Amino acid sequence: MTTTQLNAEVLRNMSIIAEDENLLRRAAKYLRKLVAEKEADSAELTEEEFFARVERAREQSGKQFDSIEHLDQYIRSL
């Protein structure tokens, strides 16, 4: 199945449940879960995305790292 076909199927199914608030809530909850799983899977990040994320976290926290070990500990704590 192509991406276009999958998108059409998802939209078709969403139109079926659009009138049922309970089903919409369940769908939204499941979609949030899928998004969280995708974001948690760091293997899907490119090297550039990974280092950009590290840089943003460093800027937001104001932390400076004096060694790779400290950087590694910080990244694992995220």
C-alpha positions as CSV (number, residue, x, y, z in Angstrom):
1,M,0.0,0.0,0.0
2,T,1.4,3.4,-0.9
3,T,1.5,6.4,1.4
4,T,-1.3,8.1,-0.5
5,Q,-3.5,5.0,-0.1
6,L,-2.7,4.8,3.6
7,N,-3.5,8.4,4.1
8,A,-6.8,7.9,2.2
9,E,-7.7,4.9,4.4
10,V,-6.9,6.8,7.6
11,L,-9.0,9.8,6.5
12,R,-11.9,7.5,5.5
13,N,-11.8,5.8,8.8
14,M,-11.6,9.1,10.7
15,S,-14.7,10.3,8.8
16,I,-16.6,7.2,10.0
17,I,-15.8,7.8,13.7
18,A,-16.0,11.6,13.6
19,E,-19.5,11.6,15.0
20,D,-18.5,9.6,18.1
21,E,-16.6,11.6,20.7
22,N,-15.6,8.5,22.6
23,L,-14.0,6.9,19.6
24,L,-12.3,10.2,18.7
25,R,-10.8,10.4,22.2
26,R,-9.6,6.8,21.9
27,A,-8.1,7.5,18.5
28,A,-6.4,10.7,19.7
29,K,-4.9,8.8,22.7
30,Y,-3.6,6.0,20.5
31,L,-2.1,8.6,18.1
32,R,-0.3,10.4,20.9
33,K,1.1,7.0,22.0
34,L,2.4,6.4,18.5
35,V,4.0,9.8,18.3
36,A,5.7,9.3,21.7
37,E,7.1,6.0,20.6
38,K,8.5,7.5,17.4
39,E,10.0,10.4,19.3
40,A,11.6,8.0,21.8
41,D,13.2,5.9,19.1
42,S,16.5,7.8,18.8
43,A,17.7,5.3,16.1
44,E,15.4,7.1,13.7
45,L,17.3,10.3,14.1
46,T,20.0,11.3,11.6
47,E,23.3,12.3,13.1
48,E,22.5,16.0,12.3
49,E,19.1,15.8,14.1
50,F,20.7,14.1,17.1
51,F,23.4,16.8,17.6
52,A,20.8,19.5,17.0
53,R,18.7,18.0,19.7
54,V,21.7,17.8,22.1
55,E,22.6,21.5,21.3
56,R,19.0,22.6,22.0
57,A,19.0,20.8,25.3
58,R,22.3,22.3,26.3
59,E,21.1,25.8,25.4
60,Q,17.9,25.3,27.3
61,S,19.6,23.9,30.4
62,G,22.6,26.2,30.2
63,K,24.8,23.3,30.9
64,Q,28.5,23.1,29.8
65,F,30.1,19.7,29.5
66,D,33.7,19.3,30.4
67,S,34.0,15.7,29.2
68,I,32.3,13.2,27.0
69,E,31.3,11.2,30.1
70,H,29.4,14.2,31.5
71,L,27.7,14.7,28.1
72,D,26.8,11.0,28.0
73,Q,25.3,11.2,31.5
74,Y,23.2,14.2,30.5
75,I,21.9,12.7,27.3
76,R,20.9,9.5,29.1
77,S,19.0,11.5,31.6
78,L,16.8,13.1,29.0
